[in-house]
Amino acid sequence: MAKLSLTQFVSLDGVYQAPGGPDEDRRGGFDQGGWSVPYGDEDFGHFINEVFERPAAFLLGRYTYEIFAGFWPLQTDPADPVATKLNALPKYVASTTLETADWSGTSILRGDVVKEVTDLKERTDGEIQMHGSGRLAQSLMAHDLIDTIHLLVFPVVLGEGLRLFADGATPTAFRHVDARTTGSGIAIHTYDLAGRPEYGSYA
């Protein structure tokens, strides 16, 4: 049975929307796209390369899939660890509205996302990776289906945009298993799912 990991970029105020470019995701009139780019230093690159050494498959939401499918198939350098894995390994996109998926190796999960992803984990060995895909991540976290979160916190406050942990999120406890900080100030934290929160009092 596979483990499902999420690698997510967020601002200090928890926004995940459009980290990679001005036109990446303008939902809700968001006009601050590309906020992660100034922090993409060598340390950041090393971490991303490490992540992409491990996957057996990828799971993406529709928005992230369309962004990736418009870029990564054009990257053909065999020495690029990200492009090599994304283009070669199985990709699953969870969507009830996407009609076709032309990126080689892509399957569309059209049914109930919780059942589809549960079944996908059961029939896959190794690590299934999610990148971005915030809304899909929220749905899966609500059912404890994401085992590990790599949270990359960028030193910027945006004040608006879609947030990963929005009001109404399922109360969940995690175990902190790794941390590092890049030269540009990205705080990278890795958390494993631990169950429900425990509560107490300092009184």
PyMOL commands that place a pseudoatom at each C-alpha (Angstrom):
pseudoatom trace, name=CA, resn=MET, resi=1, chain=A, elem=C, hetatm=0, pos=[0.000, 0.000, 0.000]
pseudoatom trace, name=CA, resn=ALA, resi=2, chain=A, elem=C, hetatm=0, pos=[1.340, 3.408, -0.959]
pseudoatom trace, name=CA, resn=LYS, resi=3, chain=A, elem=C, hetatm=0, pos=[1.939, 6.408, 1.235]
pseudoatom trace, name=CA, resn=LEU, resi=4, chain=A, elem=C, hetatm=0, pos=[0.477, 9.683, -0.046]
pseudoatom trace, name=CA, resn=SER, resi=5, chain=A, elem=C, hetatm=0, pos=[2.598, 12.809, 0.410]
pseudoatom trace, name=CA, resn=LEU, resi=6, chain=A, elem=C, hetatm=0, pos=[1.781, 16.462, -0.242]
pseudoatom trace, name=CA, resn=THR, resi=7, chain=A, elem=C, hetatm=0, pos=[4.390, 19.078, -1.106]
pseudoatom trace, name=CA, resn=GLN, resi=8, chain=A, elem=C, hetatm=0, pos=[2.802, 22.492, -0.721]
pseudoatom trace, name=CA, resn=PHE, resi=9, chain=A, elem=C, hetatm=0, pos=[4.095, 26.067, -0.986]
pseudoatom trace, name=CA, resn=VAL, resi=10, chain=A, elem=C, hetatm=0, pos=[2.387, 28.545, 1.361]
pseudoatom trace, name=CA, resn=SER, resi=11, chain=A, elem=C, hetatm=0, pos=[2.893, 32.137, 2.404]
pseudoatom trace, name=CA, resn=LEU, resi=12, chain=A, elem=C, hetatm=0, pos=[3.247, 33.098, 6.061]
pseudoatom trace, name=CA, resn=ASP, resi=13, chain=A, elem=C, hetatm=0, pos=[-0.504, 33.720, 6.147]
pseudoatom trace, name=CA, resn=GLY, resi=14, chain=A, elem=C, hetatm=0, pos=[-1.250, 30.312, 4.648]
pseudoatom trace, name=CA, resn=VAL, resi=15, chain=A, elem=C, hetatm=0, pos=[-1.989, 31.211, 1.008]
pseudoatom trace, name=CA, resn=TYR, resi=16, chain=A, elem=C, hetatm=0, pos=[-1.164, 28.517, -1.564]
pseudoatom trace, name=CA, resn=GLN, resi=17, chain=A, elem=C, hetatm=0, pos=[-2.625, 30.209, -4.638]
pseudoatom trace, name=CA, resn=ALA, resi=18, chain=A, elem=C, hetatm=0, pos=[-0.459, 30.829, -7.731]
pseudoatom trace, name=CA, resn=PRO, resi=19, chain=A, elem=C, hetatm=0, pos=[3.057, 30.572, -6.288]
pseudoatom trace, name=CA, resn=GLY, resi=20, chain=A, elem=C, hetatm=0, pos=[4.715, 30.066, -9.669]
pseudoatom trace, name=CA, resn=GLY, resi=21, chain=A, elem=C, hetatm=0, pos=[3.572, 32.886, -11.938]
pseudoatom trace, name=CA, resn=PRO, resi=22, chain=A, elem=C, hetatm=0, pos=[1.267, 35.879, -12.457]
pseudoatom trace, name=CA, resn=ASP, resi=23, chain=A, elem=C, hetatm=0, pos=[-1.281, 33.977, -14.560]
pseudoatom trace, name=CA, resn=GLU, resi=24, chain=A, elem=C, hetatm=0, pos=[-1.048, 30.626, -12.813]
pseudoatom trace, name=CA, resn=ASP, resi=25, chain=A, elem=C, hetatm=0, pos=[-4.326, 30.945, -10.904]
pseudoatom trace, name=CA, resn=ARG, resi=26, chain=A, elem=C, hetatm=0, pos=[-6.371, 34.166, -10.923]
pseudoatom trace, name=CA, resn=ARG, resi=27, chain=A, elem=C, hetatm=0, pos=[-9.451, 32.714, -9.230]
pseudoatom trace, name=CA, resn=GLY, resi=28, chain=A, elem=C, hetatm=0, pos=[-11.221, 35.317, -7.130]
pseudoatom trace, name=CA, resn=GLY, resi=29, chain=A, elem=C, hetatm=0, pos=[-9.308, 38.111, -8.848]
pseudoatom trace, name=CA, resn=PHE, resi=30, chain=A, elem=C, hetatm=0, pos=[-6.008, 37.076, -7.254]
pseudoatom trace, name=CA, resn=ASP, resi=31, chain=A, elem=C, hetatm=0, pos=[-3.271, 39.275, -8.753]
pseudoatom trace, name=CA, resn=GLN, resi=32, chain=A, elem=C, hetatm=0, pos=[-0.189, 38.355, -6.698]
pseudoatom trace, name=CA, resn=GLY, resi=33, chain=A, elem=C, hetatm=0, pos=[0.831, 35.226, -8.587]
pseudoatom trace, name=CA, resn=GLY, resi=34, chain=A, elem=C, hetatm=0, pos=[4.519, 34.346, -8.659]
pseudoatom trace, name=CA, resn=TRP, resi=35, chain=A, elem=C, hetatm=0, pos=[5.209, 35.178, -5.019]
pseudoatom trace, name=CA, resn=SER, resi=36, chain=A, elem=C, hetatm=0, pos=[7.465, 32.135, -4.468]
pseudoatom trace, name=CA, resn=VAL, resi=37, chain=A, elem=C, hetatm=0, pos=[9.809, 32.837, -7.378]
pseudoatom trace, name=CA, resn=PRO, resi=38, chain=A, elem=C, hetatm=0, pos=[12.193, 35.335, -5.709]
pseudoatom trace, name=CA, resn=TYR, resi=39, chain=A, elem=C, hetatm=0, pos=[13.037, 32.723, -3.053]
pseudoatom trace, name=CA, resn=GLY, resi=40, chain=A, elem=C, hetatm=0, pos=[13.947, 29.873, -5.420]
pseudoatom trace, name=CA, resn=ASP, resi=41, chain=A, elem=C, hetatm=0, pos=[17.608, 29.472, -4.456]
pseudoatom trace, name=CA, resn=GLU, resi=42, chain=A, elem=C, hetatm=0, pos=[19.997, 26.516, -4.646]
pseudoatom trace, name=CA, resn=ASP, resi=43, chain=A, elem=C, hetatm=0, pos=[18.859, 25.092, -1.288]
pseudoatom trace, name=CA, resn=PHE, resi=44, chain=A, elem=C, hetatm=0, pos=[15.274, 25.108, -2.520]
pseudoatom trace, name=CA, resn=GLY, resi=45, chain=A, elem=C, hetatm=0, pos=[16.338, 23.307, -5.688]
pseudoatom trace, name=CA, resn=HIS, resi=46, chain=A, elem=C, hetatm=0, pos=[18.171, 20.633, -3.701]
pseudoatom trace, name=CA, resn=PHE, resi=47, chain=A, elem=C, hetatm=0, pos=[15.086, 19.917, -1.608]
pseudoatom trace, name=CA, resn=ILE, resi=48, chain=A, elem=C, hetatm=0, pos=[12.819, 19.646, -4.646]
pseudoatom trace, name=CA, resn=ASN, resi=49, chain=A, elem=C, hetatm=0, pos=[15.280, 17.271, -6.320]
pseudoatom trace, name=CA, resn=GLU, resi=50, chain=A, elem=C, hetatm=0, pos=[15.287, 15.104, -3.186]
pseudoatom trace, name=CA, resn=VAL, resi=51, chain=A, elem=C, hetatm=0, pos=[11.490, 14.919, -3.221]
pseudoatom trace, name=CA, resn=PHE, resi=52, chain=A, elem=C, hetatm=0, pos=[11.467, 13.837, -6.850]
pseudoatom trace, name=CA, resn=GLU, resi=53, chain=A, elem=C, hetatm=0, pos=[13.861, 10.968, -6.176]
pseudoatom trace, name=CA, resn=ARG, resi=54, chain=A, elem=C, hetatm=0, pos=[11.093, 9.030, -4.417]
pseudoatom trace, name=CA, resn=PRO, resi=55, chain=A, elem=C, hetatm=0, pos=[7.763, 8.932, -6.293]
pseudoatom trace, name=CA, resn=ALA, resi=56, chain=A, elem=C, hetatm=0, pos=[6.064, 5.906, -7.781]
pseudoatom trace, name=CA, resn=ALA, resi=57, chain=A, elem=C, hetatm=0, pos=[3.158, 7.982, -9.130]
pseudoatom trace, name=CA, resn=PHE, resi=58, chain=A, elem=C, hetatm=0, pos=[1.592, 11.431, -8.967]
pseudoatom trace, name=CA, resn=LEU, resi=59, chain=A, elem=C, hetatm=0, pos=[-1.873, 12.584, -7.923]
pseudoatom trace, name=CA, resn=LEU, resi=60, chain=A, elem=C, hetatm=0, pos=[-2.980, 16.066, -8.976]
pseudoatom trace, name=CA, resn=GLY, resi=61, chain=A, elem=C, hetatm=0, pos=[-6.023, 18.287, -8.904]
pseudoatom trace, name=CA, resn=ARG, resi=62, chain=A, elem=C, hetatm=0, pos=[-7.311, 19.736, -12.159]
pseudoatom trace, name=CA, resn=TYR, resi=63, chain=A, elem=C, hetatm=0, pos=[-5.749, 23.206, -11.828]
pseudoatom trace, name=CA, resn=THR, resi=64, chain=A, elem=C, hetatm=0, pos=[-2.311, 21.868, -10.981]
pseudoatom trace, name=CA, resn=TYR, resi=65, chain=A, elem=C, hetatm=0, pos=[-2.552, 19.179, -13.634]
pseudoatom trace, name=CA, resn=GLU, resi=66, chain=A, elem=C, hetatm=0, pos=[-3.308, 21.723, -16.354]
pseudoatom trace, name=CA, resn=ILE, resi=67, chain=A, elem=C, hetatm=0, pos=[-0.433, 23.959, -15.233]
pseudoatom trace, name=CA, resn=PHE, resi=68, chain=A, elem=C, hetatm=0, pos=[2.000, 21.023, -15.163]
pseudoatom trace, name=CA, resn=ALA, resi=69, chain=A, elem=C, hetatm=0, pos=[0.739, 19.546, -18.447]
pseudoatom trace, name=CA, resn=GLY, resi=70, chain=A, elem=C, hetatm=0, pos=[1.347, 22.857, -20.183]
pseudoatom trace, name=CA, resn=PHE, resi=71, chain=A, elem=C, hetatm=0, pos=[4.985, 22.969, -19.110]
pseudoatom trace, name=CA, resn=TRP, resi=72, chain=A, elem=C, hetatm=0, pos=[6.648, 19.702, -18.134]
pseudoatom trace, name=CA, resn=PRO, resi=73, chain=A, elem=C, hetatm=0, pos=[6.084, 17.654, -21.316]
pseudoatom trace, name=CA, resn=LEU, resi=74, chain=A, elem=C, hetatm=0, pos=[8.167, 20.306, -23.114]
pseudoatom trace, name=CA, resn=GLN, resi=75, chain=A, elem=C, hetatm=0, pos=[11.119, 19.744, -20.747]
pseudoatom trace, name=CA, resn=THR, resi=76, chain=A, elem=C, hetatm=0, pos=[13.114, 16.912, -22.321]
pseudoatom trace, name=CA, resn=ASP, resi=77, chain=A, elem=C, hetatm=0, pos=[16.513, 17.160, -20.627]
pseudoatom trace, name=CA, resn=PRO, resi=78, chain=A, elem=C, hetatm=0, pos=[17.227, 13.625, -19.318]
pseudoatom trace, name=CA, resn=ALA, resi=79, chain=A, elem=C, hetatm=0, pos=[19.315, 15.160, -16.518]
pseudoatom trace, name=CA, resn=ASP, resi=80, chain=A, elem=C, hetatm=0, pos=[16.300, 17.075, -15.138]
pseudoatom trace, name=CA, resn=PRO, resi=81, chain=A, elem=C, hetatm=0, pos=[15.078, 14.929, -12.213]
pseudoatom trace, name=CA, resn=VAL, resi=82, chain=A, elem=C, hetatm=0, pos=[11.715, 16.672, -11.990]
pseudoatom trace, name=CA, resn=ALA, resi=83, chain=A, elem=C, hetatm=0, pos=[10.818, 16.499, -15.683]
pseudoatom trace, name=CA, resn=THR, resi=84, chain=A, elem=C, hetatm=0, pos=[12.101, 12.941, -15.987]
pseudoatom trace, name=CA, resn=LYS, resi=85, chain=A, elem=C, hetatm=0, pos=[9.849, 11.642, -13.219]
pseudoatom trace, name=CA, resn=LEU, resi=86, chain=A, elem=C, hetatm=0, pos=[6.784, 13.689, -14.135]
pseudoatom trace, name=CA, resn=ASN, resi=87, chain=A, elem=C, hetatm=0, pos=[6.928, 12.665, -17.764]
pseudoatom trace, name=CA, resn=ALA, resi=88, chain=A, elem=C, hetatm=0, pos=[7.677, 8.987, -17.179]
pseudoatom trace, name=CA, resn=LEU, resi=89, chain=A, elem=C, hetatm=0, pos=[5.616, 7.948, -14.154]
pseudoatom trace, name=CA, resn=PRO, resi=90, chain=A, elem=C, hetatm=0, pos=[1.851, 7.358, -13.894]
pseudoatom trace, name=CA, resn=LYS, resi=91, chain=A, elem=C, hetatm=0, pos=[-0.193, 10.476, -13.227]
pseudoatom trace, name=CA, resn=TYR, resi=92, chain=A, elem=C, hetatm=0, pos=[-3.716, 10.581, -11.832]
pseudoatom trace, name=CA, resn=VAL, resi=93, chain=A, elem=C, hetatm=0, pos=[-5.864, 13.696, -11.999]
pseudoatom trace, name=CA, resn=ALA, resi=94, chain=A, elem=C, hetatm=0, pos=[-8.981, 13.936, -9.840]
pseudoatom trace, name=CA, resn=SER, resi=95, chain=A, elem=C, hetatm=0, pos=[-11.660, 15.791, -11.791]
pseudoatom trace, name=CA, resn=THR, resi=96, chain=A, elem=C, hetatm=0, pos=[-15.314, 15.430, -12.678]
pseudoatom trace, name=CA, resn=THR, resi=97, chain=A, elem=C, hetatm=0, pos=[-15.083, 18.097, -15.392]
pseudoatom trace, name=CA, resn=LEU, resi=98, chain=A, elem=C, hetatm=0, pos=[-11.844, 17.356, -17.260]
pseudoatom trace, name=CA, resn=GLU, resi=99, chain=A, elem=C, hetatm=0, pos=[-12.811, 15.656, -20.520]
pseudoatom trace, name=CA, resn=THR, resi=100, chain=A, elem=C, hetatm=0, pos=[-9.408, 14.550, -21.802]
pseudoatom trace, name=CA, resn=ALA, resi=101, chain=A, elem=C, hetatm=0, pos=[-5.875, 14.240, -20.424]
pseudoatom trace, name=CA, resn=ASP, resi=102, chain=A, elem=C, hetatm=0, pos=[-3.312, 14.188, -23.220]
pseudoatom trace, name=CA, resn=TRP, resi=103, chain=A, elem=C, hetatm=0, pos=[-0.159, 14.117, -21.095]
pseudoatom trace, name=CA, resn=SER, resi=104, chain=A, elem=C, hetatm=0, pos=[1.312, 10.650, -21.547]
pseudoatom trace, name=CA, resn=GLY, resi=105, chain=A, elem=C, hetatm=0, pos=[0.638, 8.312, -18.648]
pseudoatom trace, name=CA, resn=THR, resi=106, chain=A, elem=C, hetatm=0, pos=[-2.329, 10.242, -17.258]
pseudoatom trace, name=CA, resn=SER, resi=107, chain=A, elem=C, hetatm=0, pos=[-5.546, 8.691, -15.952]
pseudoatom trace, name=CA, resn=ILE, resi=108, chain=A, elem=C, hetatm=0, pos=[-8.590, 10.684, -14.843]
pseudoatom trace, name=CA, resn=LEU, resi=109, chain=A, elem=C, hetatm=0, pos=[-10.257, 9.783, -11.541]
pseudoatom trace, name=CA, resn=ARG, resi=110, chain=A, elem=C, hetatm=0, pos=[-13.876, 10.774, -12.152]
pseudoatom trace, name=CA, resn=GLY, resi=111, chain=A, elem=C, hetatm=0, pos=[-15.703, 9.111, -9.281]
pseudoatom trace, name=CA, resn=ASP, resi=112, chain=A, elem=C, hetatm=0, pos=[-15.910, 9.801, -5.561]
pseudoatom trace, name=CA, resn=VAL, resi=113, chain=A, elem=C, hetatm=0, pos=[-12.489, 11.229, -4.774]
pseudoatom trace, name=CA, resn=VAL, resi=114, chain=A, elem=C, hetatm=0, pos=[-12.186, 9.605, -1.350]
pseudoatom trace, name=CA, resn=LYS, resi=115, chain=A, elem=C, hetatm=0, pos=[-12.943, 6.128, -2.717]
pseudoatom trace, name=CA, resn=GLU, resi=116, chain=A, elem=C, hetatm=0, pos=[-10.810, 6.660, -5.825]
pseudoatom trace, name=CA, resn=VAL, resi=117, chain=A, elem=C, hetatm=0, pos=[-7.769, 7.760, -3.837]
pseudoatom trace, name=CA, resn=THR, resi=118, chain=A, elem=C, hetatm=0, pos=[-8.236, 5.048, -1.215]
pseudoatom trace, name=CA, resn=ASP, resi=119, chain=A, elem=C, hetatm=0, pos=[-8.290, 2.457, -3.998]
pseudoatom trace, name=CA, resn=LEU, resi=120, chain=A, elem=C, hetatm=0, pos=[-5.279, 4.067, -5.683]
pseudoatom trace, name=CA, resn=LYS, resi=121, chain=A, elem=C, hetatm=0, pos=[-3.258, 3.875, -2.473]
pseudoatom trace, name=CA, resn=GLU, resi=122, chain=A, elem=C, hetatm=0, pos=[-4.214, 0.246, -1.939]
pseudoatom trace, name=CA, resn=ARG, resi=123, chain=A, elem=C, hetatm=0, pos=[-3.118, -0.873, -5.408]
pseudoatom trace, name=CA, resn=THR, resi=124, chain=A, elem=C, hetatm=0, pos=[0.130, 1.141, -5.538]
pseudoatom trace, name=CA, resn=ASP, resi=125, chain=A, elem=C, hetatm=0, pos=[3.464, 0.465, -3.855]
pseudoatom trace, name=CA, resn=GLY, resi=126, chain=A, elem=C, hetatm=0, pos=[5.849, 3.207, -2.754]
pseudoatom trace, name=CA, resn=GLU, resi=127, chain=A, elem=C, hetatm=0, pos=[5.053, 6.915, -2.566]
pseudoatom trace, name=CA, resn=ILE, resi=128, chain=A, elem=C, hetatm=0, pos=[2.304, 8.738, -4.425]
pseudoatom trace, name=CA, resn=GLN, resi=129, chain=A, elem=C, hetatm=0, pos=[3.110, 12.435, -4.539]
pseudoatom trace, name=CA, resn=MET, resi=130, chain=A, elem=C, hetatm=0, pos=[0.803, 15.420, -4.643]
pseudoatom trace, name=CA, resn=HIS, resi=131, chain=A, elem=C, hetatm=0, pos=[2.196, 18.820, -5.565]
pseudoatom trace, name=CA, resn=GLY, resi=132, chain=A, elem=C, hetatm=0, pos=[0.041, 21.897, -5.089]
pseudoatom trace, name=CA, resn=SER, resi=133, chain=A, elem=C, hetatm=0, pos=[-3.556, 20.817, -5.739]
pseudoatom trace, name=CA, resn=GLY, resi=134, chain=A, elem=C, hetatm=0, pos=[-4.811, 22.700, -2.683]
pseudoatom trace, name=CA, resn=ARG, resi=135, chain=A, elem=C, hetatm=0, pos=[-8.515, 21.970, -2.974]
pseudoatom trace, name=CA, resn=LEU, resi=136, chain=A, elem=C, hetatm=0, pos=[-7.922, 18.282, -3.575]
pseudoatom trace, name=CA, resn=ALA, resi=137, chain=A, elem=C, hetatm=0, pos=[-5.538, 18.259, -0.619]
pseudoatom trace, name=CA, resn=GLN, resi=138, chain=A, elem=C, hetatm=0, pos=[-8.211, 19.774, 1.613]
pseudoatom trace, name=CA, resn=SER, resi=139, chain=A, elem=C, hetatm=0, pos=[-10.687, 17.062, 0.601]
pseudoatom trace, name=CA, resn=LEU, resi=140, chain=A, elem=C, hetatm=0, pos=[-8.188, 14.290, 1.265]
pseudoatom trace, name=CA, resn=MET, resi=141, chain=A, elem=C, hetatm=0, pos=[-6.940, 15.714, 4.569]
pseudoatom trace, name=CA, resn=ALA, resi=142, chain=A, elem=C, hetatm=0, pos=[-10.531, 15.758, 5.809]
pseudoatom trace, name=CA, resn=HIS, resi=143, chain=A, elem=C, hetatm=0, pos=[-10.467, 11.956, 5.489]
pseudoatom trace, name=CA, resn=ASP, resi=144, chain=A, elem=C, hetatm=0, pos=[-6.906, 11.372, 6.791]
pseudoatom trace, name=CA, resn=LEU, resi=145, chain=A, elem=C, hetatm=0, pos=[-5.699, 10.193, 3.380]
pseudoatom trace, name=CA, resn=ILE, resi=146, chain=A, elem=C, hetatm=0, pos=[-2.531, 12.305, 3.242]
pseudoatom trace, name=CA, resn=ASP, resi=147, chain=A, elem=C, hetatm=0, pos=[0.199, 10.610, 5.243]
pseudoatom trace, name=CA, resn=THR, resi=148, chain=A, elem=C, hetatm=0, pos=[2.979, 13.198, 4.984]
pseudoatom trace, name=CA, resn=ILE, resi=149, chain=A, elem=C, hetatm=0, pos=[2.995, 16.945, 4.352]
pseudoatom trace, name=CA, resn=HIS, resi=150, chain=A, elem=C, hetatm=0, pos=[6.067, 18.867, 3.203]
pseudoatom trace, name=CA, resn=LEU, resi=151, chain=A, elem=C, hetatm=0, pos=[5.095, 22.433, 4.005]
pseudoatom trace, name=CA, resn=LEU, resi=152, chain=A, elem=C, hetatm=0, pos=[7.342, 25.079, 2.436]
pseudoatom trace, name=CA, resn=VAL, resi=153, chain=A, elem=C, hetatm=0, pos=[6.620, 28.367, 4.191]
pseudoatom trace, name=CA, resn=PHE, resi=154, chain=A, elem=C, hetatm=0, pos=[7.821, 31.405, 2.265]
pseudoatom trace, name=CA, resn=PRO, resi=155, chain=A, elem=C, hetatm=0, pos=[8.682, 34.634, 4.140]
pseudoatom trace, name=CA, resn=VAL, resi=156, chain=A, elem=C, hetatm=0, pos=[5.932, 36.734, 2.588]
pseudoatom trace, name=CA, resn=VAL, resi=157, chain=A, elem=C, hetatm=0, pos=[2.435, 37.816, 3.676]
pseudoatom trace, name=CA, resn=LEU, resi=158, chain=A, elem=C, hetatm=0, pos=[-0.112, 38.164, 0.863]
pseudoatom trace, name=CA, resn=GLY, resi=159, chain=A, elem=C, hetatm=0, pos=[-3.255, 39.197, 2.714]
pseudoatom trace, name=CA, resn=GLU, resi=160, chain=A, elem=C, hetatm=0, pos=[-5.610, 37.413, 0.306]
pseudoatom trace, name=CA, resn=GLY, resi=161, chain=A, elem=C, hetatm=0, pos=[-5.920, 34.250, -1.723]
pseudoatom trace, name=CA, resn=LEU, resi=162, chain=A, elem=C, hetatm=0, pos=[-6.856, 30.605, -1.238]
pseudoatom trace, name=CA, resn=ARG, resi=163, chain=A, elem=C, hetatm=0, pos=[-5.581, 29.157, 2.044]
pseudoatom trace, name=CA, resn=LEU, resi=164, chain=A, elem=C, hetatm=0, pos=[-4.585, 25.568, 2.658]
pseudoatom trace, name=CA, resn=PHE, resi=165, chain=A, elem=C, hetatm=0, pos=[-5.993, 25.355, 6.177]
pseudoatom trace, name=CA, resn=ALA, resi=166, chain=A, elem=C, hetatm=0, pos=[-9.217, 27.302, 5.828]
pseudoatom trace, name=CA, resn=ASP, resi=167, chain=A, elem=C, hetatm=0, pos=[-12.040, 27.677, 8.337]
pseudoatom trace, name=CA, resn=GLY, resi=168, chain=A, elem=C, hetatm=0, pos=[-13.825, 24.369, 8.770]
pseudoatom trace, name=CA, resn=ALA, resi=169, chain=A, elem=C, hetatm=0, pos=[-10.746, 22.191, 8.317]
pseudoatom trace, name=CA, resn=THR, resi=170, chain=A, elem=C, hetatm=0, pos=[-10.906, 18.867, 10.165]
pseudoatom trace, name=CA, resn=PRO, resi=171, chain=A, elem=C, hetatm=0, pos=[-9.009, 19.101, 13.484]
pseudoatom trace, name=CA, resn=THR, resi=172, chain=A, elem=C, hetatm=0, pos=[-5.909, 16.977, 12.921]
pseudoatom trace, name=CA, resn=ALA, resi=173, chain=A, elem=C, hetatm=0, pos=[-2.653, 16.339, 14.777]
pseudoatom trace, name=CA, resn=PHE, resi=174, chain=A, elem=C, hetatm=0, pos=[0.684, 15.831, 13.034]
pseudoatom trace, name=CA, resn=ARG, resi=175, chain=A, elem=C, hetatm=0, pos=[4.130, 14.672, 14.131]
pseudoatom trace, name=CA, resn=HIS, resi=176, chain=A, elem=C, hetatm=0, pos=[6.984, 16.971, 13.132]
pseudoatom trace, name=CA, resn=VAL, resi=177, chain=A, elem=C, hetatm=0, pos=[9.714, 14.825, 11.561]
pseudoatom trace, name=CA, resn=ASP, resi=178, chain=A, elem=C, hetatm=0, pos=[12.081, 17.166, 9.716]
pseudoatom trace, name=CA, resn=ALA, resi=179, chain=A, elem=C, hetatm=0, pos=[12.966, 20.834, 9.266]
pseudoatom trace, name=CA, resn=ARG, resi=180, chain=A, elem=C, hetatm=0, pos=[15.414, 22.965, 7.359]
pseudoatom trace, name=CA, resn=THR, resi=181, chain=A, elem=C, hetatm=0, pos=[15.687, 26.577, 6.238]
pseudoatom trace, name=CA, resn=THR, resi=182, chain=A, elem=C, hetatm=0, pos=[16.966, 27.683, 2.860]
pseudoatom trace, name=CA, resn=GLY, resi=183, chain=A, elem=C, hetatm=0, pos=[19.380, 30.561, 2.378]
pseudoatom trace, name=CA, resn=SER, resi=184, chain=A, elem=C, hetatm=0, pos=[16.541, 32.687, 1.037]
pseudoatom trace, name=CA, resn=GLY, resi=185, chain=A, elem=C, hetatm=0, pos=[14.421, 32.072, 4.134]
pseudoatom trace, name=CA, resn=ILE, resi=186, chain=A, elem=C, hetatm=0, pos=[12.012, 29.310, 3.128]
pseudoatom trace, name=CA, resn=ALA, resi=187, chain=A, elem=C, hetatm=0, pos=[11.164, 27.233, 6.211]
pseudoatom trace, name=CA, resn=ILE, resi=188, chain=A, elem=C, hetatm=0, pos=[10.652, 23.621, 5.106]
pseudoatom trace, name=CA, resn=HIS, resi=189, chain=A, elem=C, hetatm=0, pos=[8.809, 21.435, 7.590]
pseudoatom trace, name=CA, resn=THR, resi=190, chain=A, elem=C, hetatm=0, pos=[7.787, 17.811, 7.185]
pseudoatom trace, name=CA, resn=TYR, resi=191, chain=A, elem=C, hetatm=0, pos=[4.865, 16.404, 9.156]
pseudoatom trace, name=CA, resn=ASP, resi=192, chain=A, elem=C, hetatm=0, pos=[3.436, 12.890, 9.418]
pseudoatom trace, name=CA, resn=LEU, resi=193, chain=A, elem=C, hetatm=0, pos=[-0.227, 12.314, 10.171]
pseudoatom trace, name=CA, resn=ALA, resi=194, chain=A, elem=C, hetatm=0, pos=[-0.742, 11.526, 13.856]
pseudoatom trace, name=CA, resn=GLY, resi=195, chain=A, elem=C, hetatm=0, pos=[-4.529, 11.444, 14.291]
pseudoatom trace, name=CA, resn=ARG, resi=196, chain=A, elem=C, hetatm=0, pos=[-6.813, 13.724, 16.260]
pseudoatom trace, name=CA, resn=PRO, resi=197, chain=A, elem=C, hetatm=0, pos=[-5.590, 16.564, 18.500]
pseudoatom trace, name=CA, resn=GLU, resi=198, chain=A, elem=C, hetatm=0, pos=[-5.334, 16.164, 22.248]
pseudoatom trace, name=CA, resn=TYR, resi=199, chain=A, elem=C, hetatm=0, pos=[-6.349, 18.983, 24.561]
pseudoatom trace, name=CA, resn=GLY, resi=200, chain=A, elem=C, hetatm=0, pos=[-5.386, 20.202, 28.004]
pseudoatom trace, name=CA, resn=SER, resi=201, chain=A, elem=C, hetatm=0, pos=[-5.182, 23.259, 30.199]
pseudoatom trace, name=CA, resn=TYR, resi=202, chain=A, elem=C, hetatm=0, pos=[-2.375, 25.412, 31.650]
pseudoatom trace, name=CA, resn=ALA, resi=203, chain=A, elem=C, hetatm=0, pos=[-4.612, 26.398, 34.557]
for i in range(1, 203): cmd.bond("trace and resi %d" % i, "trace and resi %d" % (i + 1))
show_as sticks, trace
zoom trace
